[in-house]
Amino acid sequence: MKTTVGILALGVLLACCGGSRPDAKEDTKAQPQGSNVVEMGLEAQKHVGLKIAPAAITQLTEYLHVTGTVQPIDSRIGHVRPIGRGRLLEVLVKVGDRVQRSQPLARLDNIEAGEVLAQLRTARAELQKLRIQQASLQRQVERNRRLVEIGAVPRKDAELVEAEQQGLLAAITGQESLIAGLVVRLQRFGLSGEAQPQASAVTTISSPFGGVVIKAQASPGEVVDTAAELFSIADISEVWVQAEVYEKDLGRIHVGQMALVSVDTYPEENFRGKVTYISDILDPQTRTARVRCEVSNLGFRLKLDMFAAVEVPTTFSRKAIAVPTGAIQQIESKNVVFVRRTVQTFETRAVKTGKALEGQTEIVAGLAEGEPIVVQGAFHLKSIAMGEKLGEVE
């Protein structure tokens, strides 16, 4: 009986000792590196496309993005009107045609020029008549002078003839002045001053400069006067890109600053321009103001009425540590980045952010220049970190 009790007591003692061993083993187990450290194996990193880059100081410039259309510059548009009343005989261009300086646009039977041409012919005929009369009087004056010398003619009669000659000379001068004025008028119509019988009153309407015909309101046979606008020619070697900017953004731009313009036709190319005008009047419906950027258009690649995207740098520009916006994740309402500590471990680092511009976010505090951070695949590390925290809560 005593032996049985002894054996039972020994069994209880051994059971107690055996139950305490697992606790001791657990105490010696390695502790986790910290709740702000996330592990990811190399294969997993490769699978999710994890990328690392050092935090760098970047020139941050804020751009205002607006859309607009390509338009001609007002001062580079020529409005072509006939210089005199007449009938259109022929129209030589149409809308969209490119023209050179002084290129004929239309031919006009100029009624006013015809009238001036007739007056010029009449004036020249009258001048010829006066010159013949003057030549006859000149001979008579010379004859009277000889007769006065011999007393055959009274001096008074000779003086009357000389006075008549002086009046005729004055009439000739006046007629020559009239003819000169008529010649100038003809030259303004594009005609020479020659009043030959075969001279024509047909004048040519020409382009004032090289450009593109953007308006043509002329038809053969139509009678037009000087108020009729027949053609509009636009020099598009430089153009406006007109955009609408919201009221809240107007304080961020100013006249004279650079602008970048792009169009779908040339997706890989930017056209440099300059802001030349900001409207002082807002559209009451859209609450926007018109902004014009002047852009050089070499080769006429920008077409009128094309849609364009405009990027205008605002007044904000400074150097700061910046990281790709995708590198920043939110955990427990805090902005964090993942800083690499070893090949497979990453520290969850809380940071204070500033401006977010063009895919880059300014880091105000929490990160030093040169620290290696996850710039791609940060969301996967966030998922691991959030999973671990949920496990701890459970």
C-alpha positions in Angstrom: 0.0 0.0 0.0 2.8 2.4 0.8 4.5 1.4 -2.4 1.4 2.3 -4.4 1.1 5.7 -2.7 4.7 6.4 -3.4 4.4 5.6 -7.0 1.3 7.9 -7.3 3.1 10.8 -5.6 6.1 10.4 -8.0 3.7 10.4 -11.0 2.1 13.6 -9.8 5.5 15.3 -9.3 6.7 14.2 -12.8 3.4 15.5 -14.3 3.9 18.9 -12.7 7.5 19.1 -13.8 6.5 18.0 -17.4 3.8 20.7 -17.6 6.2 23.5 -16.8 8.6 22.8 -19.6 6.7 24.2 -22.6 6.4 27.6 -20.8 10.1 27.7 -20.4 10.6 26.8 -24.1 8.3 29.6 -25.1 10.2 32.2 -23.0 13.4 31.4 -25.0 11.7 31.9 -28.4 13.0 34.9 -30.6 10.9 38.1 -30.0 9.6 40.0 -33.2 11.7 42.9 -34.4 9.0 45.5 -33.8 5.4 46.4 -34.8 6.7 48.9 -37.4 8.7 46.4 -39.4 7.3 44.5 -42.3 9.0 41.4 -43.9 8.7 40.4 -47.5 10.7 37.7 -49.2 12.8 38.2 -52.3 10.5 36.1 -54.5 7.4 38.0 -53.2 9.2 41.3 -54.0 9.9 40.2 -57.5 6.3 39.0 -57.9 4.7 42.3 -56.9 7.3 44.4 -58.8 8.7 46.1 -55.7 11.1 49.0 -56.5 13.4 50.9 -54.3 14.8 54.4 -54.8 16.5 57.0 -52.6 14.5 60.0 -51.4 15.8 63.0 -53.3 15.5 66.7 -53.3 13.4 67.8 -56.3 12.5 71.1 -57.8 8.7 71.2 -57.3 6.8 73.4 -59.7 3.0 73.6 -59.6 1.3 73.6 -63.0 -2.2 74.8 -63.9 -3.7 72.4 -66.4 -6.4 73.9 -68.7 -7.7 73.3 -72.2 -8.1 75.7 -75.1 -8.3 76.1 -78.8 -5.9 77.5 -81.4 -7.0 80.9 -82.8 -5.5 83.6 -85.1 -4.0 86.7 -83.5 -6.3 89.7 -84.1 -3.4 92.0 -85.2 -2.4 89.4 -87.7 -5.7 89.2 -89.5 -6.1 91.3 -92.7 -9.6 92.3 -93.7 -9.6 92.9 -97.5 -12.1 95.4 -98.9 -12.2 96.9 -102.4 -10.7 100.3 -102.7 -13.5 101.5 -105.0 -17.0 100.5 -106.0 -17.2 98.0 -108.8 -18.3 94.6 -110.1 -16.4 91.4 -109.4 -15.2 89.7 -112.5 -13.3 86.8 -111.0 -12.6 85.3 -107.6 -9.2 83.6 -107.5 -9.1 82.0 -104.0 -11.3 80.2 -101.5 -11.4 79.6 -97.7 -8.4 77.5 -96.6 -6.1 78.6 -99.4 -2.6 79.7 -98.4 -1.6 82.9 -100.1 1.6 85.0 -100.5 2.1 88.7 -100.1 0.6 90.7 -103.0 -1.0 87.5 -104.5 -4.2 88.3 -106.5 -7.4 87.4 -104.7 -9.9 88.8 -107.2 -10.4 91.0 -110.3 -12.7 93.9 -110.1 -14.2 96.1 -112.8 -13.7 99.3 -110.9 -16.5 101.7 -111.6 -14.8 104.6 -109.8 -11.5 103.9 -111.4 -13.2 104.0 -114.8 -14.7 107.4 -114.0 -11.3 108.7 -112.9 -9.7 107.3 -116.0 -12.3 109.2 -118.2 -11.7 112.4 -116.3 -7.9 112.0 -116.8 -8.4 111.6 -120.6 -10.6 114.7 -120.7 -8.1 116.7 -118.6 -5.2 115.7 -120.8 -7.1 116.7 -123.9 -7.9 120.0 -122.3 -4.2 120.5 -121.4 -3.2 119.8 -125.0 -5.7 122.4 -126.2 -4.4 125.0 -123.7 -0.8 124.4 -124.8 -1.7 124.9 -128.4 -3.4 128.2 -127.5 -0.4 129.2 -125.4 2.0 128.5 -128.3 -0.2 130.7 -130.6 -0.2 133.5 -128.1 3.5 133.3 -127.6 4.1 133.9 -131.3 1.7 136.9 -131.2 3.4 138.4 -128.1 6.8 138.2 -129.9 5.3 139.8 -133.0 3.7 142.6 -131.0 7.0 143.4 -129.3 8.7 144.0 -132.7 5.7 146.1 -133.9 5.8 148.2 -130.7 9.5 148.9 -131.3 8.7 150.4 -134.7 5.5 152.1 -133.4 3.2 150.0 -135.6 1.2 148.8 -132.6 0.3 150.6 -129.4 2.0 149.4 -126.3 -1.3 149.0 -124.6 -2.5 146.4 -127.1 0.7 144.5 -126.7 0.3 144.4 -122.9 -3.2 143.1 -123.2 -1.9 140.1 -125.3 0.8 139.5 -122.7 -1.7 139.5 -119.9 -3.8 137.0 -121.8 -0.8 134.8 -122.2 -0.1 134.9 -118.4 -3.7 133.8 -117.7 -3.3 130.9 -120.2 -0.1 129.8 -118.5 -1.9 129.8 -115.1 -4.7 127.7 -116.6 -2.1 125.2 -118.0 -0.5 124.9 -114.5 -3.9 124.3 -112.9 -4.7 121.7 -115.5 -1.3 119.9 -114.9 -2.1 119.9 -111.2 -5.5 118.3 -111.9 -4.0 115.6 -114.0 -1.4 114.8 -111.3 -4.2 114.4 -108.8 -6.1 112.1 -111.1 -3.0 110.0 -111.7 -2.5 109.6 -108.0 -6.1 108.4 -107.6 -5.6 105.9 -110.4 -2.4 104.6 -108.7 -4.3 104.0 -105.5 -6.6 101.8 -107.5 -3.6 99.9 -108.7 -3.6 101.4 -112.2 -0.9 103.4 -113.9 -1.4 107.0 -115.0 -1.4 106.2 -118.7 -4.6 107.3 -120.3 -4.3 105.4 -123.5 -7.5 104.6 -125.4 -7.1 100.9 -124.6 -6.5 101.5 -120.9 -8.7 99.3 -118.7 -10.4 100.1 -115.4 -10.1 96.5 -114.2 -8.2 96.4 -110.9 -6.7 93.5 -108.9 -7.5 92.9 -105.3 -4.3 91.5 -103.6 -3.4 89.9 -100.3 -1.8 92.4 -97.9 0.6 89.7 -96.5 1.2 85.9 -96.6 -1.3 83.7 -94.7 -4.4 81.6 -94.9 -7.8 82.7 -96.2 -10.2 82.3 -93.3 -13.1 84.1 -94.8 -14.3 84.7 -98.4 -17.5 86.5 -99.1 -17.1 87.3 -102.8 -18.9 85.9 -105.9 -18.3 86.8 -109.6 -20.8 89.3 -110.9 -21.5 90.8 -107.5 -21.5 94.6 -107.3 -19.5 95.7 -104.2 -18.5 99.0 -102.5 -15.7 100.0 -100.2 -17.6 98.8 -97.1 -17.8 95.2 -98.3 -15.4 92.8 -96.6 -14.5 90.3 -99.3 -11.7 88.3 -97.7 -10.0 87.8 -94.3 -6.4 86.7 -94.4 -4.7 85.3 -91.2 -1.0 85.2 -90.7 -0.7 82.0 -88.6 3.1 81.9 -88.2 2.2 82.9 -84.6 -1.1 81.9 -83.0 -3.1 82.3 -79.9 -4.1 79.4 -77.7 -7.2 80.6 -75.9 -8.2 78.9 -72.6 -10.8 79.4 -69.9 -9.4 79.6 -66.4 -11.6 79.3 -63.3 -11.9 82.3 -61.0 -10.2 80.4 -58.1 -7.0 79.8 -60.2 -6.5 83.3 -61.6 -4.2 84.4 -58.7 -1.8 81.6 -59.6 -0.8 82.8 -63.0 0.4 86.2 -64.5 1.0 87.8 -67.8 4.5 87.1 -69.2 5.1 83.6 -67.8 5.9 80.6 -69.9 3.3 78.0 -71.0 3.5 74.6 -72.6 1.0 73.6 -75.2 0.3 70.2 -76.6 -2.2 68.8 -79.1 -3.3 65.3 -79.9 -1.9 65.5 -83.4 1.7 65.6 -82.0 1.4 63.7 -78.6 5.1 63.6 -78.0 5.8 67.3 -78.6 5.3 70.4 -76.6 5.0 73.9 -78.1 6.4 76.7 -76.0 4.4 79.9 -75.6 3.9 82.9 -73.4 0.8 84.2 -71.5 0.0 87.5 -73.1 -3.5 88.3 -71.9 -5.7 87.6 -68.9 -9.2 88.9 -69.2 -10.5 91.4 -66.6 -14.1 90.2 -67.1 -15.4 86.8 -65.9 -18.0 84.8 -67.8 -21.0 85.0 -65.4 -22.2 81.5 -66.4 -19.0 79.6 -66.1 -17.1 81.9 -63.6 -14.0 81.7 -65.9 -11.7 84.3 -67.5 -10.2 84.1 -70.9 -6.4 83.6 -71.0 -4.4 83.8 -74.2 -1.0 82.2 -74.8 1.0 83.3 -77.8 2.7 80.4 -79.5 5.2 80.3 -82.5 3.8 78.1 -85.3 6.7 77.2 -87.5 5.6 75.1 -90.4 1.9 75.9 -89.7 1.5 72.6 -87.8 -1.0 74.1 -85.4 -4.3 74.4 -87.2 -7.0 76.9 -86.4 -9.6 75.6 -84.0 -7.5 72.7 -82.9 -8.1 71.6 -79.3 -5.0 72.1 -77.1 -3.9 71.3 -73.6 -2.1 74.1 -71.8 0.2 73.8 -68.8 1.1 77.0 -67.0 3.6 77.0 -64.1 2.0 78.8 -61.1 3.6 81.0 -58.6 4.5 78.0 -56.4 8.1 76.6 -57.0 10.6 75.4 -54.5 13.2 72.6 -53.8 12.2 69.9 -51.3 12.4 66.2 -50.6 9.7 64.6 -52.7 8.7 61.0 -53.4 6.3 59.5 -55.9 2.7 59.9 -54.7 2.2 56.1 -54.9 4.9 55.6 -52.4 2.8 57.1 -49.6 0.2 54.9 -47.9 -2.2 55.5 -45.1 -2.2 53.4 -42.0 -4.4 54.3 -39.0 -5.0 57.8 -40.6 -1.3 58.4 -40.9 0.7 59.0 -44.0 3.6 56.4 -44.1 6.4 55.3 -46.4 8.3 52.1 -46.3 12.0 52.5 -45.7 14.2 49.5 -46.5 16.3 48.3 -43.5 17.6 45.0 -44.9 17.0 43.1 -48.1 13.7 41.6 -46.8 12.7 44.0 -44.0 11.0 47.4 -44.3 10.3 50.0 -41.7 6.9 51.7 -41.6 7.8 55.4 -41.3 5.2 58.1 -40.5 5.8 61.2 -42.6 4.3 64.7 -42.8 3.4 65.6 -46.4 3.1 68.9 -48.2 2.2 69.8 -51.8 1.4 67.0 -54.3 2.4 68.1 -57.8 2.8 66.2 -61.1 2.9 62.8 -59.4 5.3 63.9 -56.7 4.5 64.6 -53.1 6.6 66.9 -50.9 7.8 65.4 -47.6 8.0 68.0 -44.9 9.2 65.8 -42.0 10.0 62.2 -41.2 12.3 61.3 -44.1 15.9 62.3 -44.8 17.5 62.7 -48.2 19.0 59.5 -49.6 17.0 57.0 -47.4 16.0 54.1 -49.6 12.2 53.9 -49.8 9.7 51.7 -51.7 8.5 53.7 -54.7 6.5 50.9 -56.3 4.6 48.1 -54.6 4.1 50.0 -51.3 0.4 48.9 -51.2 1.4 45.3 -50.8 3.6 46.1 -47.8 0.7 48.1 -46.4 -1.5 45.0 -46.8 1.0 42.9 -44.9 1.3 45.5 -42.1 -2.5 45.8 -41.8 -2.9 42.0 -41.7 -0.4 41.8 -38.8 -2.2 44.5 -36.9 -5.5 42.7 -37.3 -3.9 39.5 -36.0 -2.6 41.3 -32.9 -6.1 42.7 -32.2 -7.6 39.2 -32.4 
